[in-house]
Amino acid sequence: MTPVEDVRKEMKKYETYRNAFYELFDRKIPKKENGLFDFENAPTLDAKEVYDLFFKLDYQARKLRGLLIEARDIKVG
């Protein structure tokens, strides 16, 4: 697999995790008339459920960062 194909594959995973994270918000948090989440009137969320989804999203973002740096030969630091 080429570096670009690796990035594409991992971007699809990132989008899957991102969608799952926001799907949780869509299910659990009401929205205001303007479409923004109404956190003030939202029930308490299960911290473990939020953390599990966030961890997957964050891990995938860090994985992508490494692949992009490698694919583009970007000098960091």
C-alpha positions as CSV (number, residue, x, y, z in Angstrom):
1,M,0.0,0.0,0.0
2,T,1.3,3.5,-0.8
3,P,1.5,6.3,1.7
4,V,-1.4,8.0,0.1
5,E,-3.5,4.8,0.2
6,D,-2.6,4.4,3.9
7,V,-3.8,8.0,4.5
8,R,-7.1,7.4,2.6
9,K,-7.7,4.2,4.6
10,E,-7.1,5.8,7.9
11,M,-9.2,8.9,7.0
12,K,-12.2,6.6,6.4
13,K,-11.7,5.2,9.9
14,Y,-11.3,8.7,11.3
15,E,-14.6,9.7,9.7
16,T,-16.3,6.6,11.1
17,Y,-15.2,7.5,14.6
18,R,-16.1,11.2,14.2
19,N,-19.5,10.3,13.0
20,A,-20.0,7.9,16.0
21,F,-19.0,10.6,18.4
22,Y,-21.4,13.2,17.0
23,E,-24.2,10.5,16.7
24,L,-24.0,10.1,20.4
25,F,-24.5,13.9,20.8
26,D,-27.4,13.8,18.3
27,R,-29.0,11.0,20.3
28,K,-28.5,12.3,23.8
29,I,-28.4,16.1,23.5
30,P,-31.4,18.2,22.4
31,K,-30.9,21.0,19.9
32,K,-31.8,24.6,20.1
33,E,-34.0,26.2,17.4
34,N,-30.8,27.4,15.6
35,G,-29.6,23.8,15.4
36,L,-26.8,24.1,18.0
37,F,-26.6,21.6,20.8
38,D,-28.5,22.7,23.9
39,F,-26.0,21.6,26.6
40,E,-27.8,23.6,29.3
41,N,-30.9,21.4,29.0
42,A,-29.1,18.2,28.2
43,P,-29.1,15.2,30.5
44,T,-25.9,14.0,32.0
45,L,-23.9,11.9,29.6
46,D,-22.2,8.6,30.5
47,A,-18.6,9.7,30.9
48,K,-17.2,6.3,30.0
49,E,-19.3,6.2,26.8
50,V,-18.0,9.7,25.8
51,Y,-14.4,8.8,26.7
52,D,-14.5,5.6,24.8
53,L,-15.7,7.4,21.6
54,F,-13.3,10.3,22.1
55,F,-10.3,8.0,22.7
56,K,-10.9,6.3,19.4
57,L,-11.3,9.6,17.6
58,D,-8.2,11.0,19.2
59,Y,-6.1,7.9,18.6
60,Q,-7.1,7.9,15.0
61,A,-6.2,11.6,14.6
62,R,-2.8,11.0,16.1
63,K,-2.3,8.0,13.8
64,L,-3.3,10.1,10.8
65,R,-0.9,12.9,11.9
66,G,2.0,10.4,11.8
67,L,1.0,9.1,8.4
68,L,0.7,12.5,6.9
69,I,4.0,13.7,8.3
70,E,5.6,10.5,6.9
71,A,3.8,10.7,3.5
72,R,4.7,14.4,3.0
73,D,8.2,14.2,4.6
74,I,7.2,17.0,6.9
75,K,9.8,18.1,9.4
76,V,8.3,18.5,12.9
77,G,10.1,20.3,15.7
